[in-house]
Amino acid sequence: MNKETEIKLRVNRTTLAALRDHPLLKKRNKSGWQQRELYNQYYDTAARDLAAARVALRVRRDGDAYIQTLKSRGQSVAGLSERNEWEWRLDSPELDLARLTDDCWPAALAELDKRQIHPAFTTDFVREYAEIAWGRGKARVVIEAALDLGKVVAGDREEEICELELELRQGEPAAVLELAEALAADLPLMPCDISKAERGYRLFDADSYQVRLPLPALTAEQPLDEAFAALAWHLLGNSQRLAEQYRWSGHWRLLADWLEQLIDLRALLGSLGQAAPRATSHELRASLDALLDDWRPRILAGQHDEAARQAAAGQFAAELEDTRWGRFSLAASLWLLRRAWTSQRSHRGERQGAAPLGNWLKRELSDEAAALNLQRYQQQPADLGEQLPRLERMLVWLRLARGVLELPEVDRLYGELAKLAELAGQPAESAEQLVARSAQAHTVATLKAWKRLTR
């Protein structure tokens, strides 16, 4: 068994051609570009049992060689994927079921009759590849860069394959992200961890691609640093997957959800106080703010205007043709991998970062609730919009971590506070809206959980 560590980056054909001659790759290219044609037949049952078990099974023809491969989904964090992989050389293109023994076959499929496994779809593409190597400190890094161009075919449906894969052969995983970030400074690269197999399944069923990652399991005793990292990776990964699915399907709800992940990530970054000195996140926050400044008004307009929704599809396509989204995504991944927020902080910041999540979160929400001063906004509802950043900071933690809090009716607190934030984010253009803001502020102020926080 091998472990595969790689990042996939969606590109267009112009970018794919430009990568061959990119100065950074030229400088570090130790092998020259080579080319081969790869023909891949993927297998599953009619009920898609392998897909449900997060397993990919294929036979690849590479020149005169036939290779049978079994891959497990493994771990994927914001585009950087680790998968377990088994390979067997075959004498013919026929699937060899005898190779699928208990040492590689997942326990979830132990009862499956393997004779039900049949061809499902194909992925055929031309791969240009090169060995990219350099010194990173005292260590050597070796990465295979692969430029793939072809298509996935499932029945009468197909999708183009046009991507850059960077697979780690030697060195630390951070080196893959560092190389990707450097390339993204010049070219539009979109982190996209959908595998070629997942694309095939998506052609059968558009909902088969999971656009939201499982929520991290948090505990009240967990250090704040660990909880923050888990939630930030979660939000960033979700944003990348939602961007890919919206690009593919154009469904409006996906774009609104994409923006929600970015809003939550921005709120999370702004909530840590001395545990994350502002200097450590300045560039990341500036990039996020630029995205939010452009996309908040578009999503708000699209809530009630079909023409705005239609326009957003073209605007998002233009976003992906620019370098901004790729640069932000990769920079954020590298920032999190390096735990950059822990640098330059004081002893008090160190203590906060190590504090148990349950204790820290209760104090943080209490401080935010006191500063919000809902009584004022019951009387002056027109000014509530100025408190939207504070409401969003409270909501991101309540949305993702309220299970660690010992507060009465905490789910109701989250729901009512979310309603208040929605009203705060909309223009107060009528007397009815002002009345609604005042009434909702009153509702939140009377909740048992709110009284516990502000007593």
Buried (B, 14 or more C-beta within 10 A) or exposed (E): EEEEBBBBBBBBEEBBEBBBEBEBBEEBBEEEBEEEEBBBBBBBBEEBBBBEBBBBBBBBBEEEEBBBBBBBBBEBBBBBBBBBBBEBEBEEEEBEEEBBEEEBBBEEBEEBEBEEBEEBBBBBBEBBBBBBBBEBEEEEBBBBBBBBBBBBBBEEEBBEBBBBBBBBEEBBBBBBBBBBBEBBEBBBBBBBBBBBBBBBBBBBEEEBBBBEBEBBEBEBEBBBBBBBBBBBBBBBBBBBBBBBBBBBBBBBEBBBBBBBBBBBBBBBBBBBBBBBBEEBBEBBBEBBEEBBEEBBEBBBBBEEEEEBBEBBBEEBEEBBBEBBBBBBBBBBBBBBBEEBBBEEBEEEBBEBBEBBBBEBBBEBBBEBBEEBEBEEBBEEBEEBBEBBEBBBBBBBBBBBBBEBBEBEBBEBBBEBBBBBBEBBBBEBEEEEBBEBBBEBBEBBBEBEBBEBBBE
